[in-house]
Amino acid sequence: MRVFGAARPHHTYLFANRRASRMKVLVHDGIGIWLSARRLPQGKFVCPKDRRTTLSLTPSQFVALVLGLPWQRIGEAGVICML
């Protein structure tokens, strides 16, 4: 049975506040759900323009996003490239 909105095992869900200065990360590890929070003392997280958008990120993009780096510029080799 599939429940609408249920967290899927081995998936990560990110939520940012309106100012994009704080982020909450929910991780379903297959057994339970972990919650982590991160706040940037300066600057903002780079979030998609459309807040209703669901994205799939590579591991390198995820790390860059959580660190507050421009994750959209991460290439296949895990390096930041010019757009």
C-alpha positions as CSV (number, residue, x, y, z in Angstrom):
1,M,0.0,0.0,0.0
2,R,1.4,3.4,-1.0
3,V,0.5,6.4,1.2
4,F,0.4,9.9,-0.4
5,G,3.3,11.9,0.8
6,A,5.2,9.1,2.5
7,A,8.9,9.3,2.8
8,R,10.7,6.8,0.6
9,P,13.6,4.7,2.0
10,H,17.1,6.0,1.2
11,H,15.9,9.4,0.0
12,T,16.7,12.9,1.4
13,Y,14.2,15.8,1.5
14,L,15.3,19.4,1.9
15,F,13.2,22.3,3.1
16,A,14.3,25.9,3.3
17,N,12.7,28.9,5.0
18,R,11.4,31.9,2.9
19,R,14.7,33.8,3.4
20,A,16.7,30.7,2.4
21,S,19.0,31.2,5.3
22,R,17.9,28.0,7.1
23,M,17.5,24.5,5.8
24,K,16.1,21.3,7.3
25,V,17.2,17.9,5.9
26,L,15.1,14.8,6.4
27,V,16.8,11.5,5.6
28,H,15.0,8.2,5.5
29,D,17.7,5.6,6.1
30,G,15.5,2.6,5.6
31,I,14.8,2.1,9.3
32,G,13.8,5.6,10.5
33,I,13.9,9.3,9.6
34,W,16.7,11.6,10.7
35,L,16.3,15.4,10.9
36,S,19.2,17.8,10.6
37,A,19.1,21.6,10.4
38,R,21.6,24.1,9.0
39,R,21.7,27.8,9.2
40,L,24.0,30.1,7.2
41,P,25.3,33.0,9.3
42,Q,25.7,35.0,6.1
43,G,24.2,34.7,2.7
44,K,21.5,32.4,1.4
45,F,21.1,28.8,0.2
46,V,20.7,28.7,-3.6
47,C,17.1,27.4,-4.0
48,P,15.1,26.7,-7.2
49,K,13.0,29.7,-8.3
50,D,9.8,27.6,-8.3
51,R,9.3,26.4,-4.7
52,R,6.9,23.7,-5.8
53,T,9.6,22.0,-7.9
54,T,10.9,18.6,-7.0
55,L,14.6,18.0,-8.0
56,S,17.0,15.1,-8.1
57,L,20.5,16.1,-7.1
58,T,23.8,14.2,-7.5
59,P,25.8,13.6,-4.3
60,S,28.2,16.4,-5.3
61,Q,25.3,18.8,-5.9
62,F,23.7,17.9,-2.6
63,V,27.0,18.5,-0.7
64,A,27.4,21.9,-2.5
65,L,23.8,22.9,-1.7
66,V,24.2,22.1,2.0
67,L,27.5,24.0,2.2
68,G,25.8,27.1,0.6
69,L,27.7,26.8,-2.7
70,P,26.2,27.3,-6.2
71,W,25.1,23.6,-6.7
72,Q,23.7,24.2,-10.2
73,R,27.3,24.7,-11.4
74,I,28.6,21.4,-10.2
75,G,29.7,19.3,-13.3
76,E,30.0,15.6,-13.8
77,A,33.5,15.6,-12.3
78,G,32.3,17.3,-9.1
79,V,34.0,20.6,-10.0
80,I,32.4,24.0,-10.2
81,C,32.2,25.1,-13.9
82,M,31.3,28.3,-15.7
83,L,27.8,28.6,-17.2
